[in-house]
Amino acid sequence: MRERLKTVTARREAGERTARALLAERRTRRREAPVERYGRVTEPVLRTQLREGGPAAMVRAKAGDFLFAFLILCLVAFGILMVFSASNYVALNEMGDSYYYLKRVAAWAVVGFAVMLAAALVPYSFYRKLSPVFLIVTVAMLFAVLSPLGIVRNNASRWLGLGENLTVMPGEIAKVAAILFVAWYVSQDAKRIRSLKGVAFLLVVAAALFILIYRQPSLSTAITVFCIVLGMMFVAGLKWRHALMIAVAGALMFFCLLSRSADADGYQWGRITSFLNPFEDPQNTGYQVIQSLLALGAGGFRGVGFGKSIQKTLYLPEGHNDFIFAIIGEELGLIGCLLLIAAYLLLIYKSVQIAIRAKDQFGMLVAAGFSIMIAIQVIMNIAVVTSSMPATGVSLPFVSYGGNALVVYMGLAGIVWNISRYRYNADA
């Protein structure tokens, strides 16, 4: 009996020593882990950690954020339905086929889903390596748009032709290029965003993109790209004095643009200020906004019903594109508008959550850039539709008609979805 008790005691002591050794080893591994909160982690290192069980508790690979992907798909499906409802009368009148825009947006949605899935399956470190090259190619495309290679529509050269019926909008691609490049540039050396030289370089890049897109002209896209870069710089840790300098420079640039718009006959100035009182010129500069307000007012609280809009019957121009929110308000009412806004808020929240949990600074900034882009475009689109800012061609992400924008947004969403697969867990 005594011998047995000694054996049990020895085994217990050995177990305690083993447990203490394992705990000390775990703490050592956690301190010496090559995984940094805002550092560079290569995929081979990450796969080795996950396979061998080293500091795998710090970065966990999973299937990705399901709710994020579900929200994207729901918005795309809702957009297809609303594009069909808003465009069937126009399509029948112009193309002789009420399903014309429905077929095209559905085809683009399938392409966008394939791009999103492919982007989600490729480790996002791959995009980090290609970010500088992608920006250079995008700038070359923006120059090509301004050359004879650009396709002119409605007095604007914003497209490049890749075939008889296939066009590309480099301005939309520039949004993704700006997000990836800023994330790459800052993550290469976190001290860059704290130095005047690093901040000045990013501002030069943003200004170059702004000028090239503004010359098309596409002021709304140029403003969106510039604001995305500024927002990402702020998230990355921009100093307050640098932010103040940028604000002053931005104010001067804004007043310069206003002075250029104040031409002799006042036409351009009238277009800019028409949102203040669109009823002063109801047949010209204020026509589109007035029809938008009439659509929102007719919808009321519950709406007139899906497919029963009156303003879409050739009253509201671009009802299936930039002003689709007005048709949503007319057919689905205030309830539908609030539910759509809630979906966007939830999507932005999930994007911010993915950014916070990202395993490195590059992933964090890409997810933050995506959320900034969605927030800017939703705010600007709704502001234009409700006559709260000058009318600009800003689409509603994932909902408005437009194949280029849909594929680009879904592709970037796929990258963010891939980022959500590698989650930083400091409590593990």
Residue pairs with C-beta under 8 A, 6 or more apart in sequence:
29 54
29 55
30 55
30 57
30 58
33 49
33 54
33 55
33 58
34 41
34 45
34 49
34 55
35 41
35 46
35 49
35 55
35 58
35 59
35 359
35 424
36 360
37 360
37 424
37 426
38 187
38 190
38 360
38 361
38 364
39 360
39 361
40 187
40 360
40 362
41 59
41 125
41 359
41 360
42 125
43 123
43 125
46 59
46 61
46 359
46 422
48 54
49 55
49 56
49 58
49 59
50 56
50 59
50 60
50 61
57 425
57 428
58 424
58 425
58 426
58 428
59 359
59 422
59 423
59 424
59 425
60 422
60 423
60 425
60 428
61 421
61 422
62 420
62 421
62 423
63 421
64 120
64 417
64 418
64 420
64 421
65 350
65 353
65 354
65 417
65 420
67 346
67 350
68 347
68 350
68 351
68 354
68 413
68 416
68 417
68 420
69 120
69 413
69 417
71 343
71 346
71 347
71 350
72 116
72 347
72 398
72 410
72 413
72 417
73 113
74 343
75 343
75 344
75 347
75 397
75 398
75 399
76 109
76 112
76 113
76 398
76 406
76 410
78 340
78 399
79 105
79 109
79 324
79 396
79 398
79 399
79 400
79 406
80 102
80 105
80 106
80 109
81 306
82 320
82 324
82 327
82 328
82 399
83 101
83 102
83 105
83 320
83 324
83 399
83 400
83 401
84 99
84 101
84 102
84 105
85 306
85 307
85 309
85 312
85 327
85 331
86 309
86 312
86 319
86 320
86 324
86 327
87 100
87 101
87 102
87 312
87 319
87 320
87 401
88 98
88 99
88 101
88 102
88 307
88 312
89 98
89 312
89 313
89 314
90 101
90 312
90 314
90 319
90 320
91 97
91 98
91 99
91 100
91 101
91 102
92 98
93 314
101 320
101 401
104 401
104 403
105 401
105 403
105 406
107 403
108 403
108 406
108 407
109 406
111 403
111 407
112 406
112 407
112 409
112 410
112 411
113 410
115 407
115 410
115 411
115 414
116 410
116 411
116 413
116 414
116 417
117 414
118 414
119 411
119 412
119 413
119 414
119 415
119 417
119 418
120 414
120 415
120 417
120 418
120 421
121 418
122 418
123 418
124 362
124 363
124 366
124 415
124 418
124 419
125 362
127 134
127 180
127 366
127 415
128 180
128 183
128 184
128 187
128 362
130 180
131 177
131 180
131 181
131 183
131 184
131 185
132 181
132 184
134 176
134 177
134 180
134 181
135 177
135 178
135 180
135 181
135 205
137 177
138 170
138 173
138 174
138 177
139 208
139 209
139 212
141 160
141 168
141 170
141 173
142 170
142 171
142 174
142 209
142 212
142 213
143 212
144 150
144 160
144 170
145 157
145 158
145 159
145 160
145 170
145 171
145 216
146 157
146 212
146 215
146 216
149 160
149 161
150 157
150 158
150 159
150 160
150 216
151 157
151 158
151 159
151 160
151 161
151 167
153 159
156 216
156 217
156 218
157 216
158 169
158 170
158 171
158 216
158 218
159 167
159 168
159 169
160 167
160 168
160 169
160 170
161 167
162 168
167 404
168 404
169 404
169 405
171 213
171 216
171 218
171 221
171 222
171 225
172 221
172 404
172 405
172 408
173 404
173 408
174 209
174 212
174 213
174 221
174 225
175 221
175 224
175 225
175 228
175 373
175 408
175 412
176 408
176 411
176 412
178 205
178 206
178 209
178 225
178 228
178 229
178 369
179 228
179 232
179 365
179 366
179 369
179 370
179 373
179 412
180 366
181 205
182 202
182 205
182 229
182 232
182 233
182 236
182 365
182 369
183 232
183 361
183 362
183 363
183 365
183 366
183 369
184 362
185 192
185 198
185 201
185 202
186 192
186 193
186 198
186 232
186 233
186 236
186 361
186 365
187 360
187 361
187 362
187 365
189 198
190 236
190 237
190 361
191 198
192 198
192 201
193 199
193 202
193 233
193 236
193 237
193 238
194 237
194 239
196 242
199 233
199 238
199 239
199 242
199 246
202 229
202 233
203 229
203 246
205 229
206 225
206 226
206 229
206 230
207 226
209 222
209 225
209 226
209 229
210 222
210 223
210 225
210 226
211 222
213 221
213 222
213 225
214 222
218 393
219 392
220 380
220 392
220 393
220 394
221 393
223 380
223 392
224 373
224 376
224 377
224 380
224 394
227 372
227 376
228 369
228 372
228 373
228 376
230 246
231 368
231 369
231 372
231 376
232 365
232 368
232 369
232 372
234 243
235 355
235 364
235 365
235 368
235 372
236 361
236 365
258 272
261 268
261 269
261 272
262 268
262 269
263 269
270 281
270 285
271 285
271 390
271 391
272 390
273 390
274 280
274 281
274 285
274 286
274 289
274 390
274 391
275 289
275 384
275 387
275 388
275 389
275 390
275 391
277 286
278 285
278 286
278 287
278 289
278 290
278 293
278 387
279 286
279 290
280 286
281 287
282 290
287 317
288 316
288 317
288 318
288 323
288 391
289 384
289 387
289 391
291 311
291 315
291 316
291 317
291 326
292 311
292 316
292 323
292 326
292 385
292 386
292 387
293 326
293 386
293 387
294 311
294 315
295 309
295 310
295 311
295 316
295 319
295 326
295 327
295 329
295 330
296 326
296 329
296 330
296 385
296 386
298 304
298 310
298 311
298 330
299 329
299 330
299 331
299 332
299 333
299 334
299 336
300 333
300 334
301 333
301 334
301 335
302 333
302 334
302 335
303 329
303 330
303 331
303 332
303 333
303 334
303 335
303 336
304 310
304 330
304 331
304 333
305 331
306 331
306 332
307 331
308 331
309 319
309 327
309 330
309 331
310 330
311 319
311 326
311 327
311 330
312 319
312 320
312 327
316 323
316 326
316 327
317 323
319 326
319 327
320 327
320 400
320 401
321 395
321 400
321 401
321 402
322 381
322 384
322 393
322 394
322 395
322 396
322 400
323 384
323 385
324 396
324 399
324 400
324 401
325 337
325 340
325 381
325 382
325 385
325 396
325 399
326 385
328 336
328 337
328 340
328 399
329 336
329 337
329 385
332 339
340 399
341 378
341 382
344 374
344 375
344 378
344 397
347 374
348 371
348 374
348 375
351 367
351 368
351 370
351 371
351 374
351 416
352 367
352 368
352 371
354 367
354 416
354 419
354 420
355 363
355 364
355 365
355 367
355 368
355 371
356 364
357 420
357 423
357 424
357 425
358 364
358 367
358 419
358 422
358 423
358 424
359 422
359 423
359 424
363 419
363 422
366 415
366 416
366 419
367 416
367 419
367 420
370 412
370 413
370 415
370 416
373 397
373 412
374 397
377 394
377 395
377 396
377 397
378 396
378 397
380 389
380 392
380 394
381 394
381 395
381 396
381 400
382 388
383 389
384 390
384 391
384 392
384 394
395 402
395 405
397 405
397 409
398 406
398 409
398 410
